[in-house]
């Protein structure tokens, strides 16, 4: 199943998902600043706009509802005005709030960000004293929350735990799940070790949370993904989860499982905006996919697409299902000329991204191509595919090739989710492009060896790496074309 079909399936079937955890009110105060205060050297912000949105578990629930799921939130919040505002915001997004309890002895946690022009000046967190929303629940509230969670789970296909450090949550959820039909369990927690005994189906730590679980650093940039993959067994064992998905911000995410190899997704970030909560959006995408019966390999790519949509907006981020479907079906054009590509590569490199480059004619796209392109993408952060021009293909393959023109070949490759950029070159080899772009990794399919490649010395000379990935046998364009032509010659004429 592709991601576009998956997004449509969620909206059509409206799977039932329950979210339990720490609900927060996010406030964004925006304005302009032209002067400093007399009282202190601090900017004076002229307030122009104030936005209030669900945060924490509330943001996960809002994203699930926006993606098309039927979502119920179970949480305890304060009986204060902030809590009333949070409930209204949840209802605005279509989240069921029957399981949200109001405790007059508690203060609803809020986070207020003050933004002046293009700068976040401050974040004020209101989570004070013994009335802190993370303080232990009294017995009555605890039992009421267990009852609410059990009721909400009736007919649910997935349960999401959003744990920001609540003292009661692991024991409370465990007790609620005892004796009921257990749905798929997705855990998004600052401390995953607390959830090990519940054996989550999926744990979704960010890099910091994965490091906390491992007790060591994953490093920086692209290396974090490789480090997480090397420690798959430790992450699975220490979290107790069947699957672990480590989210890496601008570096995408990696799905880790014992029964198969990793699945890597790549983020497509936009220019920096003041967005918050993309991790909640990602978790919502995973939960909605599981609840709709979508394979996890597809679900992790859908979740990445949802997070990409969320960070394209300012404020606490929510991804609408229709916007996600449009983005998945209409990825931005990736076909660039050499000059545009060089500029794009320079920006990627400045962001610390690892550039992977491969090339070929790609006359008739087949499973051999897609298999090796997928492997190539997993070697770095950005995959560039360079294709031979029509004239170049004729010189290499003969006067009756290519069967498809360069525009069609480039368009098909650009539509693949593993491919970031496509370019067309006129020469018989991509040596000139390699010298100009100097990618970190040069990749070819396994029907080659490094000593067969004229490009290898060029790549090695500037310090790049040459990699040969697995080749799918009996899948070459030449043999496929010959089979088609042979079938045409032997076919009986129509009556």
For each residue, the residues with C-beta under 8 A, 3 or more apart:
1: 5 6 9 294 295 298
2: 5 6 298
3: 6 7 298 301 302 305 328 417
4: 7 8 325 328 329
5: 1 2 8 9
6: 1 2 3 9 10 289 292 294 298 299 302
7: 3 4 10 11 67 302 305 321 324 325 328
8: 4 5 11 12 325
9: 1 5 6 12 13 292 293 294
10: 6 7 13 14 15 67 68 69 288 289 291 292 294 321
11: 7 8 14 67 68 321 322 325
12: 8 9 68
13: 9 10 292
14: 10 11 68 69 70
15: 10 69 70 157 158 288 291 292
16: 69 70 71 72 155 156 157 158 291
17: 64 69 70 71 72 156 157 158 159 160 287 288 291
18: 71 72 73 74 99 149 152 153 156 158 159 160 183
19: 57 60 61 64 71 72 73 74 159 160 162 287
20: 57 73 74 75 99 149 159 160 161 162 169 173
21: 56 57 60 75 160 161 162 163 164 166 169
22: 56 57 75 109 133 134 162 163 164 165 166 169
23: 54 55 56 57 58 61 73 75 77 86 90 100 108 109
24: 54 55 56 57 58 59 86 108 109 110 111 133 164
25: 52 53 54 55 58 82 83 85 86 89 108 109 110 111
26: 52 53 54 55 59 110 111 113 276 277 315 316
27: 50 51 52 53 110 111 112 113
28: 49 50 51 52 53 112 113 115 274 314 315 316
29: 45 47 49 50 112 113 114 115
30: 47 48 49 50 51 115 116
31: 45 46 47 48 49 115 116
32: 45 46 48 116 117
33: 43 44 45 46 116 117 121
34: 44 46
35: 43 44
36: 41 42 43 44
37: 40 41 42 43 44
38:
39: 42
40: 37
41: 36 37
42: 36 37 39
43: 33 35 36 37 116 121
44: 33 34 35 36 37
45: 29 31 32 33 114 116 121
46: 31 32 33 34
47: 29 30 31 50
48: 30 31 32
49: 28 29 30 31
50: 27 28 29 30 47
51: 27 28 30 315 316
52: 25 26 27 28 85 86 89
53: 25 26 27 28 59 62 89 315 316 318
54: 23 24 25 26 58 59 61 62 86 89 90 93 95 316
55: 23 24 25 26 58 59 111 276 277 316
56: 21 22 23 24 59 60 109 162 164 280
57: 19 20 21 22 23 24 60 61 73 75 160 162 164
58: 23 24 25 54 55 61 62 73 75 86 89 90 95
59: 24 26 53 54 55 56 62 63 277 280 281 316 317 318
60: 19 21 56 57 63 64 160 162 188 280 283 284 287
61: 19 23 54 57 58 64 65 71 72 73 90 93 95 284
62: 53 54 58 59 65 66 89 90 93 95 318
63: 59 60 66 67 280 281 284 285 306 310 318 319
64: 17 19 60 61 67 69 71 95 160 284 287 288
65: 61 62 68 69 70 71 93 94 95
66: 62 63 93 94 318 319 320 321
67: 7 10 11 63 64 284 285 288 306 319 320 321 324
68: 10 11 12 14 65 288 321
69: 10 14 15 16 17 64 65 284 287 288 291 292
70: 14 15 16 17 65 96
71: 16 17 18 19 61 64 65 94 95 96
72: 16 17 18 19 61 95 96 98 99 152 156
73: 18 19 20 23 57 58 61 90 95 96 97 99 100
74: 18 19 20 99 100 145 148 149 152
75: 20 21 22 23 57 58 99 100 101 145
76: 100 101 103 106 133 137 141 145
77: 23 83 86 87 100 101 102 103 106 108 133
78: 82 83 102 103 104 106 107 108 131 133
79: 83 102 103 104 105 106
80: 83 84 107 108
81: 84 85
82: 25 78 85 86 107 108 110 126
83: 25 77 78 79 80 86 87 102 108
84: 80 81 87 88
85: 25 52 81 82 88 89
86: 23 24 25 52 54 58 77 82 83 89 90 108
87: 77 83 84 90 91 97 100 102
88: 84 85 91 92
89: 25 52 53 54 58 62 85 86 92 93
90: 23 54 58 61 62 73 86 87 93 95 97 100
91: 87 88 94 95 97
92: 88 89
93: 54 61 62 65 66 89 90 318
94: 65 66 71 91
95: 54 58 61 62 64 65 71 72 73 90 91
96: 70 71 72 73 99 152
97: 73 87 90 91 100
98: 72 148 152
99: 18 20 72 73 74 75 96 145 148 149 151 152
100: 23 73 74 75 76 77 87 90 97
101: 75 76 77 141 144 145 148
102: 77 78 79 83 87
103: 76 77 78 79 106 137 141
104: 78 79
105: 79 131 138
106: 76 77 78 79 103 131 132 133 135
107: 78 80 82 126 127 128 131 132 133
108: 23 24 25 77 78 80 82 83 86 133
109: 22 23 24 25 56 125 126 127 132 133 134
110: 24 25 26 27 82 125 126
111: 24 25 26 27 55 123 124 125 126
112: 27 28 29 123 124 125 126
113: 26 27 28 29 120 122 123 124 274 276
114: 29 45 120 121 122 123 124
115: 28 29 30 31 119 120 121 274
116: 30 31 32 33 43 45 119 121
117: 32 33
118:
119: 115 116
120: 113 114 115 123 274
121: 33 43 45 114 115 116
122: 113 114
123: 111 112 113 114 120
124: 111 112 113 114
125: 109 110 111 112
126: 82 107 109 110 111 112
127: 107 109 132 133 134
128: 107 131 132
129: 132
130: 135
131: 78 105 106 107 128 135
132: 106 107 109 127 128 129 135
133: 22 24 76 77 78 106 107 108 109 127
134: 22 109 127 164 165 166 167
135: 106 130 131 132 167
136: 167 168
137: 76 103 141 142 145 168 172
138: 105 141 142
139: 142 143
140: 143 144
141: 76 101 103 137 138 144 145
142: 137 138 139 145 146 168 172
143: 139 140 146 147
144: 101 140 141 147 148
145: 74 75 76 99 101 137 141 142 148 149 168 172
146: 142 143 149 150 172 175 176
147: 143 144 150 151
148: 74 98 99 101 144 145 151 152
149: 18 20 74 99 145 146 152 153 172 173 176
150: 146 147 153 154 176 180
151: 99 147 148 154
152: 18 72 74 96 98 99 148 149 156
153: 18 149 150 156 159 176 177 180 181 183
154: 150 151
155: 16
156: 16 17 18 72 152 153 159 183 291
157: 15 16 17 183 184 290 291 292
158: 15 16 17 18 183 184 185 186 287 288 290 291
159: 17 18 19 20 153 156 173 177 182 183 184 185 186
160: 17 18 19 20 21 57 60 64 186 187 188 283 284 287
161: 20 21 169 173 185 186 187 188 189 195 200
162: 19 20 21 22 56 57 60 188 189 280 283
163: 21 22 166 169 170 187 188 189 190 191 194 195
164: 21 22 24 56 57 134 190
165: 22 134 190 191
166: 21 22 134 163 169
167: 134 135 136
168: 136 137 142 145 171 172
169: 20 21 22 161 163 166 172 173
170: 163 173 174 194 195 197 198
171: 168 174 175
172: 137 142 145 146 149 168 169 175 176
173: 20 149 159 161 169 170 176 177 198
174: 170 171 177 178 197 198
175: 146 171 172 178
176: 146 149 150 153 172 173 180
177: 153 159 173 174 180 182 185 198
178: 174 175
179:
180: 150 153 176 177
181: 153
182: 159 177 185
183: 18 153 156 157 158 159 291
184: 157 158 159 201 202 287 290 291
185: 158 159 161 177 182 198 199 200 201 202
186: 158 159 160 161 200 201 202 203 204 283 286 287 290
187: 160 161 163 192 195 198 200 202 203 204 239 241
188: 60 160 161 162 163 203 204 205 279 280 283
189: 161 162 163 192 194 195 203 205 209
190: 163 164 165 209 212
191: 163 165 194 209 212
192: 187 189 195 196 203 205 209 213 238 239 241
193: 196 213 238 239
194: 163 170 189 191
195: 161 163 170 187 189 192 198 200 203 239 240
196: 192 193 199 238 239 240
197: 170 174 240
198: 170 173 174 177 185 187 195 240
199: 185 196 240 241 242
200: 161 185 186 187 195 203 239 240 241 242
201: 184 185 186 241 242 243 290
202: 184 185 186 187 241 242 243 244 245 286 290 296
203: 186 187 188 189 192 195 200 235 239 240 241 243 244 245
204: 186 187 188 244 245 247 279 282 283 286
205: 188 189 192 208 209 210 213 235 239 244 245 246 247
206: 209 210 246 247 248 249 279
207: 210 211 218 224 246 247 248 249
208: 205 211 212
209: 189 190 191 192 205 206 212 213
210: 205 206 207 213 214 218 228 235 244 246
211: 207 208 214 215 216 217 218
212: 190 191 208 209 215
213: 192 193 205 209 210 235 238 239
214: 210 211 218 231 234 235 238
215: 211 212
216: 211
217: 211
218: 207 210 211 214 223 224 227 228
219: 223 224 227
220: 223 224 352
221: 224 251 352 353 354 381
222: 225 226 251 352 353 354 380 381
223: 218 219 220 226 227
224: 207 218 219 220 221 227 228 246 248 251
225: 222 228 229 246 248 251 252 254 264
226: 222 223 229 230
227: 218 219 223 224 230 231
228: 210 218 224 225 231 232 235 246 254 256
229: 225 226 232 254 256 262
230: 226 227
231: 214 227 228 234 235
232: 228 229 235 236 244 256 257 258 262
233: 236 237 258
234: 214 231 237 238
235: 203 205 210 213 214 228 231 232 238 239 241 244 246 256
236: 232 233 239 240 241 242 243 244 256 257 258
237: 233 234 240
238: 192 193 196 213 214 234 235
239: 187 192 193 195 196 200 203 205 213 235 236 244
240: 195 196 197 198 199 200 203 236 237
241: 187 192 199 200 201 202 203 235 236 244
242: 199 200 201 202 236 257 258
243: 201 202 203 236 255 256 257 296
244: 202 203 204 205 210 232 235 236 239 241 255 256 257
245: 202 203 204 205 253 254 255 256 282 286 300 303
246: 205 206 207 210 224 225 228 235 253 254 256
247: 204 205 206 207 253 279 282 307
248: 206 207 224 225 251 252 253 254 267
249: 206 207 267 278
250: 267 269 351
251: 221 222 224 225 248 266 267 353 381
252: 225 248 264 265 266 267 304 381
253: 245 246 247 248 264 265 267 282 300 303 304
254: 225 228 229 245 246 248 262 263 264 265
255: 243 244 245 262 263 264 265 296 297 300
256: 228 229 232 235 236 243 244 245 246 262
257: 232 236 242 243 244 260 262 296
258: 232 233 236 242
259:
260: 257
261:
262: 229 232 254 255 256 257 378
263: 254 255 296 297 300 301
264: 225 252 253 254 255 377 378
265: 252 253 254 255 300 301 303 304
266: 251 252 304 377 381 382 418 420
267: 248 249 250 251 252 253 304 307 308
268: 308 332 420
269: 250 308 311
270: 273 308 311 312
271:
272:
273: 270 311 312 313 314
274: 28 113 115 120 314 315
275: 278 310 311 312 313 314 315 316 317
276: 26 55 113 315 316 317
277: 26 55 59 280 281 310 316 317 318
278: 249 275 281 282 307 310 311 317
279: 188 204 206 247 282 283 307
280: 56 59 60 63 162 188 277 283 284 317
281: 59 63 277 278 284 285 303 306 307 309 310 317 318 319
282: 204 245 247 253 278 279 285 286 303 304 306 307
283: 60 160 162 186 188 204 279 280 286 287 303
284: 60 61 63 64 67 69 160 280 281 287 288 303 306 319
285: 63 67 281 282 288 289 299 302 303 304 305 306 307 319
286: 186 202 204 245 282 283 289 290 296 299 300 303
287: 17 19 60 64 69 158 160 184 186 283 284 290 291
288: 10 15 17 64 67 68 69 158 284 285 291 292 299
289: 6 10 285 286 292 294 296 298 299 302 303
290: 157 158 184 186 201 202 286 287 293 294 296 299
291: 10 15 16 17 69 156 157 158 183 184 287 288
292: 6 9 10 13 15 69 157 288 289
293: 9 290
294: 1 6 9 10 289 290 298 299 302
295: 1 298 299
296: 202 243 255 257 263 286 289 290 299 300
297: 255 263 300 301
298: 1 2 3 6 289 294 295 301 302
299: 6 285 286 288 289 290 294 295 296 302 303
300: 245 253 255 263 265 286 296 297 303 304
301: 3 263 265 297 298 304 305 417
302: 3 6 7 285 289 294 298 299 305 306 324 328
303: 245 253 265 281 282 283 284 285 286 289 299 300 306 307
304: 252 253 265 266 267 282 285 300 301 307 308
305: 3 7 285 301 302 308 309 324 327 328
306: 63 67 281 282 284 285 302 303 309 310 319 324
307: 247 267 278 279 281 282 285 303 304 310 311 317 319
308: 267 268 269 270 304 305 311 312 327
309: 281 305 306 312 313 319 320 323 324 327
310: 63 275 277 278 281 306 307 313 317 318 319
311: 269 270 273 275 278 307 308 317
312: 270 273 275 308 309
313: 273 275 309 310 317 318
314: 28 273 274 275
315: 26 28 51 53 274 275 276
316: 26 28 51 53 54 55 59 275 276 277
317: 59 275 276 277 278 280 281 307 310 311 313
318: 53 59 62 63 66 93 277 281 310 313
319: 63 66 67 281 284 285 306 307 309 310 323 324
320: 66 67 309 323 324
321: 7 10 11 66 67 68 324 325
322: 11 325 326
323: 309 319 320 326 327
324: 7 67 302 305 306 309 319 320 321 327 328
325: 4 7 8 11 321 322 328 329
326: 322 323 329 330
327: 305 308 309 323 324 330 331
328: 3 4 7 302 305 324 325 331
329: 4 325 326
330: 326 327
331: 327 328 334 414 415 417
332: 268
333: 414
334: 331 414 419 420 421 422
335: 410 411 414 421 422 423 424
336: 340 341 344 421 422 423
337: 340 341 423 424
338: 341 342 423 425 433 436
339: 342 343
340: 336 337 343 344
341: 336 337 338 344 345 384 421 423 437
342: 338 339 345 346 436 437
343: 339 340 346 347
344: 336 340 341 347 348 421
345: 341 342 348 349 355 382 384 437 439
346: 342 343 349 350
347: 343 344 350 351
348: 344 345 351 353 355 381 382
349: 345 346 352 353 355
350: 346 347
351: 250 347 348
352: 220 221 222 349
353: 221 222 251 348 349 380 381 382
354: 221 222 379 380 381 382 440 441
355: 345 348 349 380 381 382 384 437 439 440 441
356: 376 377 379 380 381 382 383 384 439 440 441 443
357: 383 384 386 430 433 434 437 439 441 442 443
358: 372 373 376 383 384 385 386 442 443 444
359: 385 386 387 388 425 430 433
360: 369 385 387 388 445
361: 387 388 393 396 397 401 402 409 477
362: 365 369 385 387 409 412 413 477
363: 393 397 401 402 403 404 409 477 481
364: 403 404 477 480 481
365: 362 369 370 409 412 413
366: 369 370 475 477 480
367: 370 371 472 475
368: 371 372 445 471 472 475 476
369: 360 362 365 366 372 373 475
370: 365 366 367 373 374 416 418
371: 367 368 374 375 470 472
372: 358 368 369 375 376 443 445 446 469 470 471 472
373: 358 369 370 376 377 383 385 413 416 418 419
374: 370 371 377 378 418
375: 371 372 378 379 443 469 470
376: 356 358 372 373 379 383 418 441 443 467 469
377: 264 266 356 373 374 380 383 418 419
378: 262 264 374 375
379: 354 356 375 376 441 443 467 469
380: 222 353 354 355 356 377 383 440 441
381: 221 222 251 252 266 348 353 354 355 356
382: 266 345 348 353 354 355 356 420 421
383: 356 357 358 373 376 377 380 418 419 420 421
384: 341 345 355 356 357 358 420 421 422 423 437 439
385: 358 359 360 362 373 413 419 421 422 423
386: 357 358 359 422 423 424 425 430 433
387: 359 360 361 362 406 409 410 413 422 423 424 425
388: 359 360 361 392 393 396 424 425 428
389: 392 393 406 424 425 426
390: 393 394 402 405 406
391: 394 395 426
392: 388 389 395 396 425 426 427 428
393: 361 363 388 389 390 396 397 401 402
394: 390 391 397 398 399 401 402
395: 391 392 428
396: 361 388 392 393 428
397: 361 363 393 394 401 402 478
398: 394 401
399: 394
400:
401: 361 363 393 394 397 398 481
402: 361 363 390 393 394 397 405 406 409
403: 363 364 481
404: 363 364 408 409 412
405: 390 402 408 409
406: 387 389 390 402 409 410 424
407: 410 411
408: 404 405 411 412
409: 361 362 363 365 387 402 404 405 406 412 413
410: 335 387 406 407 413 414 422 423 424
411: 335 407 408 414 415
412: 362 365 404 408 409 415 416
413: 362 365 373 385 387 409 410 416 419 422
414: 331 333 334 335 410 411 419 422
415: 331 411 412
416: 370 373 412 413 419
417: 3 301 331
418: 266 370 373 374 376 377 383
419: 334 373 377 383 385 413 414 416 422
420: 266 268 334 382 383 384
421: 334 335 336 341 344 382 383 384 385
422: 334 335 336 384 385 386 387 410 413 414 419
423: 335 336 337 338 341 384 385 386 387 410 433
424: 335 337 386 387 388 389 406 410
425: 338 359 386 387 388 389 392 430 432 433
426: 389 391 392
427: 392 430 431 432
428: 388 392 395 396
429: 454 455
430: 357 359 386 425 427 433 434 455
431: 427 434 435 454 455 458
432: 425 427 435 436
433: 338 357 359 386 423 425 430 436 437
434: 357 430 431 437 438 439 442 455 458 459 464
435: 431 432 438 458 462
436: 338 342 432 433
437: 341 342 345 355 357 384 433 434
438: 434 435 462 464
439: 345 355 356 357 384 434 442 459 464
440: 354 355 356 380 464 465
441: 354 355 356 357 376 379 380 464 465 466 467
442: 357 358 434 439 455 456 459 464 465 466 467
443: 356 357 358 372 375 376 379 467 468 469
444: 358 448 453 466 467 468 469
445: 360 368 372 448 468 469 471
446: 372 468 469 470 471
447: 471 476
448: 444 445 452 453 468
449: 452 453 468
450: 453 456 466 468
451: 456
452: 448 449
453: 444 448 449 450 456 466
454: 429 431 457 458
455: 429 430 431 434 442 458 459 466
456: 442 450 451 453 459 460 466
457: 454 460 461
458: 431 434 435 454 455 461 462
459: 434 439 442 455 456 462 464 465 466
460: 456 457 463 464 466
461: 457 458
462: 435 438 458 459
463: 460
464: 434 438 439 440 441 442 459 460
465: 440 441 442 459
466: 441 442 444 450 453 455 456 459 460
467: 376 379 441 442 443 444
468: 443 444 445 446 448 449 450
469: 372 375 376 379 443 444 445 446
470: 371 372 375 446
471: 368 372 445 446 447
472: 367 368 371 372 475
473:
474: 479
475: 366 367 368 369 472 479 480
476: 368 447 479 480
477: 361 362 363 364 366 480 481
478: 397 481 482
479: 474 475 476 482 483
480: 364 366 475 476 477 483 484
481: 363 364 401 403 477 478 484 485
482: 478 479 485 486
483: 479 480 486 487
484: 480 481 487 488
485: 481 482 488 489
486: 482 483 489 490
487: 483 484 490 491
488: 484 485 491
489: 485 486
490: 486 487
491: 487 488
492:
493:
494:
495:
